[in-house]
Amino acid sequence: MLRTLCVICAALLITTGCATLTTAAHFMKDSPKFYSGTRLDSHAIAHDEAALLVYKNKYGIEPPAYPGIDIPFSVLFDTIILVPLVLPVVLYQAVFD
């Protein structure tokens, strides 16, 4: 049962996209970094068109097809990558940019 649930969750993530992976792949100087996938999902769920246009036009990022399904995984993944990936990028940009 647990294995089936894991396979279904993995299939949903693959087919709908992952906001955290999308935003992490597009880190730019002014792009949101802390909980970026969670923030993108929350804007998509709230239908915040202004914020979604900023993500699309300025950073070239589209929200996932089903942000309501993606948001719990984004929260988890954003938390996992916070210290080893996001924090060093932010500190580097603060010092050298």
GUKOL-285469 format. One record per residue: residue in one letter; x, y, z of N, C-alpha, C, O, CB in turn. Coordinates in steps of 0.02 Angstrom, whole numbers, padded with zeros to 5 digits, always signed. Glycine has a CB too. Example, Ala and Ser with C-alpha at 12.3 -4.5 7.8 and 13.67 -1.06 7.14 Angstrom:
<sites>
A+00660-00284+00390+00615-00225+00390+00660-00165+00390+00712-00166+00423+00565-00224+00452S+00642-00112+00354+00684-00053+00357+00645+00002+00394+00670+00057+00402+00704-00030+00286
</sites>
This chain:
<sites>
M+00041-00060+00000+00000+00000+00000+00043+00063+00000+00031+00110-00038-00046+00000+00060L+00093+00064+00043+00138+00122+00047+00177+00130-00018+00187+00186-00042+00186+00116+00106R+00197+00074-00046+00235+00077-00109+00191+00105-00165+00215+00145-00206+00260+00007-00128T+00128+00085-00167+00082+00110-00218+00072+00185-00209+00071+00222-00258+00014+00073-00214L+00065+00207-00147+00057+00278-00134+00118+00318-00156+00111+00372-00184+00043+00290-00060C+00177+00292-00143+00239+00325-00164+00244+00329-00240+00265+00380-00267+00300+00288-00137V+00224+00277-00274+00226+00276-00347+00176+00327-00375+00192+00362-00423+00210+00206-00375I+00117+00331-00346+00067+00379-00368+00092+00451-00357+00084+00493-00400+00001+00368-00331C+00121+00464-00299+00148+00531-00284+00204+00549-00332+00207+00605-00357+00173+00534-00212A+00249+00502-00346+00303+00515-00393+00276+00528-00462+00301+00573-00497+00352+00456-00394A+00227+00491-00483+00197+00501-00550+00163+00569-00555+00168+00603-00606+00146+00446-00565L+00130+00590-00501+00098+00656-00501+00150+00711-00506+00140+00760-00542+00056+00666-00438L+00205+00704-00469+00257+00755-00472+00289+00759-00541+00303+00814-00566+00311+00741-00419I+00300+00702-00571+00331+00701-00637+00285+00731-00689+00308+00768-00733+00350+00629-00657T+00221+00716-00686+00175+00740-00737+00153+00812-00727+00135+00845-00776+00115+00696-00740T+00153+00837-00665+00128+00904-00654+00184+00955-00647+00171+01015-00650+00085+00906-00592G+00244+00934-00637+00300+00979-00628+00311+00992-00554+00266+00982-00513+00287+01045-00665C+00370+01014-00538+00387+01028-00469+00410+01101-00465+00459+01120-00497+00442+00979-00442A+00374+01141-00427+00389+01213-00423+00458+01225-00393+00493+01271-00415+00337+01249-00382T+00478+01185-00344+00543+01196-00313+00600+01182-00362+00647+01221-00367+00551+01151-00252L+00596+01128-00399+00647+01113-00448+00649+01165-00503+00703+01184-00527+00637+01044-00479T+00590+01189-00523+00588+01240-00576+00620+01305-00553+00659+01335-00589+00515+01253-00597T+00603+01328-00492+00631+01391-00468+00705+01384-00451+00743+01431-00462+00592+01416-00407A+00725+01327-00424+00796+01317-00407+00839+01315-00470+00897+01335-00468+00805+01252-00368A+00811+01292-00525+00849+01290-00587+00855+01359-00619+00896+01369-00664+00815+01242-00636H+00815+01407-00596+00815+01475-00625+00838+01527-00574+00815+01584-00577+00746+01492-00651F+00883+01510-00529+00907+01559-00481+00942+01616-00518+00988+01604-00556+00955+01527-00429M+00919+01677-00507+00950+01737-00534+00964+01784-00476+00947+01769-00418+00904+01771-00588K+00994+01839-00491+01013+01886-00438+00954+01907-00395+00959+01905-00334+01046+01947-00468D+00899+01927-00425+00842+01953-00387+00785+01903-00378+00733+01921-00351+00816+02015-00421S+00794+01842-00401+00740+01793-00396+00728+01770-00325+00775+01769-00285+00754+01733-00441P+00666+01752-00309+00653+01727-00241+00690+01661-00230+00691+01618-00275+00578+01718-00230K+00719+01652-00172+00758+01591-00159+00731+01552-00099+00726+01491-00103+00831+01609-00147F+00715+01586-00045+00690+01551+00014+00618+01528+00002+00573+01569-00008+00694+01597+00076Y+00608+01462+00004+00543+01431-00007+00512+01456-00073+00453+01472-00076+00496+01446+00051S+00552+01458-00125+00530+01484-00189+00476+01441-00221+00428+01468-00250+00589+01490-00237G+00482+01376-00217+00431+01332-00246+00365+01337-00209+00312+01338-00239+00455+01260-00245T+00369+01341-00143+00309+01349-00102+00275+01415-00117+00214+01418-00121+00326+01344-00027R+00314+01467-00125+00286+01533-00141+00253+01533-00209+00199+01563-00218+00340+01587-00138L+00284+01501-00258+00255+01497-00325+00189+01459-00323+00140+01481-00353+00303+01464-00375D+00188+01403-00287+00126+01365-00280+00071+01405-00246+00014+01404-00268+00139+01301-00241S+00089+01441-00193+00038+01480-00157+00010+01536-00200-00050+01551-00196+00068+01509-00092H+00051+01567-00241+00026+01618-00287-00021+01587-00339-00072+01617-00356+00084+01654-00322A-00004+01529-00363-00046+01495-00412-00113+01474-00381-00165+01481-00413-00010+01434-00441I-00112+01448-00320-00173+01428-00286-00218+01489-00273-00279+01484-00280-00158+01392-00220A-00188+01545-00254-00226+01606-00240-00246+01644-00303-00280+01695-00299-00186+01651-00194H-00225+01619-00361-00238+01653-00426-00212+01725-00425-00246+01770-00449-00314+01652-00442D-00153+01734-00397-00121+01800-00394-00086+01813-00461-00027+01798-00470-00070+01804-00334E-00124+01840-00508-00100+01849-00576-00040+01896-00580+00005+01886-00621-00155+01876-00620A-00038+01947-00537+00018+01994-00538+00083+01959-00520+00134+01969-00553+00005+02053-00490A+00082+01919-00467+00142+01883-00447+00162+01831-00499+00221+01822-00512+00132+01850-00379L+00113+01797-00527+00128+01746-00578+00158+01778-00641+00200+01748-00674+00065+01707-00596L+00136+01838-00657+00165+01873-00715+00238+01892-00702+00279+01889-00748+00124+01936-00732V+00254+01910-00641+00323+01926-00623+00366+01863-00631+00419+01865-00661+00328+01953-00551Y+00342+01807-00604+00379+01744-00612+00389+01727-00686+00443+01706-00706+00342+01687-00576K+00336+01736-00725+00340+01717-00796+00383+01765-00837+00427+01743-00873+00270+01714-00826N+00371+01830-00830+00406+01879-00872+00477+01892-00850+00522+01898-00892+00367+01943-00872K+00488+01898-00785+00554+01916-00760+00601+01856-00754+00661+01861-00768+00548+01950-00694Y+00573+01798-00732+00615+01740-00719+00604+01682-00767+00641+01633-00765+00605+01717-00649G+00552+01685-00809+00538+01631-00856+00513+01568-00823+00527+01513-00847+00600+01615-00895I+00475+01575-00769+00452+01518-00730+00376+01514-00732+00342+01563-00720+00476+01522-00657E+00351+01455-00748+00279+01442-00748+00261+01400-00687+00302+01358-00666+00257+01405-00814P+00202+01410-00658+00183+01368-00601+00166+01297-00626+00152+01288-00685+00122+01398-00564P+00168+01248-00581+00149+01180-00602+00075+01177-00619+00036+01220-00601+00166+01130-00546A+00057+01124-00655-00013+01116-00677-00061+01109-00619-00117+01134-00622-00018+01056-00723Y-00040+01075-00567-00083+01064-00508-00047+01086-00445-00019+01044-00409-00103+00989-00503P-00047+01151-00431-00008+01175-00373-00034+01149-00307+00005+01144-00259-00009+01250-00372G-00098+01134-00302-00125+01107-00240-00096+01039-00222-00088+01023-00163-00200+01101-00245I-00080+01000-00273-00047+00935-00262+00027+00945-00247+00056+00908-00207-00057+00889-00322D+00057+00994-00279+00129+01005-00275+00151+01038-00210+00207+01028-00188+00152+01046-00333I+00108+01078-00179+00130+01120-00123+00156+01081-00063+00206+01104-00034+00073+01163-00101P+00127+01025-00042+00159+00991+00015+00228+00964-00001+00272+00964+00042+00115+00933+00038F+00238+00942-00063+00304+00918-00083+00353+00976-00089+00412+00969-00074+00299+00880-00150S+00329+01034-00112+00371+01093-00116+00394+01116-00048+00453+01134-00039+00335+01150-00152V+00349+01116+00001+00368+01135+00069+00423+01089+00095+00473+01112+00123+00307+01133+00116L+00414+01024+00085+00463+00975+00108+00530+00984+00072+00582+00987+00104+00437+00904+00097F+00528+00989+00006+00590+00995-00033+00624+01061-00022+00686+01064-00018+00575+00986-00107D+00585+01116-00015+00615+01181+00000+00651+01180+00067+00704+01210+00074+00561+01236+00000T+00623+01144+00115+00655+01138+00181+00719+01098+00177+00769+01114+00209+00607+01105+00231I+00718+01044+00137+00776+01001+00130+00834+01038+00097+00892+01029+00117+00759+00938+00091I+00820+01078+00045+00875+01110+00007+00894+01178+00036+00940+01210+00011+00854+01119-00065L+00861+01201+00089+00873+01267+00115+00946+01278+00135+00977+01326+00111+00830+01280+00175V+00974+01236+00177+01042+01246+00201+01095+01226+00150+01141+01265+00138+01053+01207+00265P+01091+01167+00118+01146+01148+00073+01147+01184+00006+01199+01188-00025+01144+01075+00061L+01090+01210-00017+01089+01240-00084+01072+01314-00083+01108+01355-00112+01039+01204-00127V+01019+01332-00050+00994+01402-00053+01038+01449-00013+01057+01502-00038+00922+01405-00028L+01053+01431+00047+01093+01476+00090+01161+01494+00060+01179+01552+00061+01103+01444+00157P+01199+01446+00033+01262+01465+00001+01254+01512-00058+01295+01557-00069+01299+01403-00021V+01201+01503-00098+01189+01547-00155+01174+01617-00131+01201+01666-00159+01131+01520-00199V+01132+01623-00081+01114+01689-00055+01174+01724-00024+01185+01783-00036+01058+01682-00003L+01214+01687+00014+01274+01717+00044+01325+01738-00009+01355+01791-00004+01306+01669+00093Y+01334+01696-00060+01381+01713-00114+01358+01777-00150+01398+01822-00162+01386+01655-00165Q+01293+01781-00165+01267+01840-00199+01272+01902-00155+01282+01958-00180+01195+01829-00222A+01264+01894-00091+01268+01951-00045+01339+01979-00042+01349+02039-00034+01244+01932+00025V+01388+01934-00047+01458+01955-00041+01487+01979-00108+01520+02031-00111+01501+01898-00013F+01473+01942-00161+01508+01955-00225+01467+01991-00277+01495+02012-00328+01530+01891-00254D+01403+02001-00268+01363+02036-00319+01346+02105-00298+01313+02141-00335+01299+01998-00334
</sites>
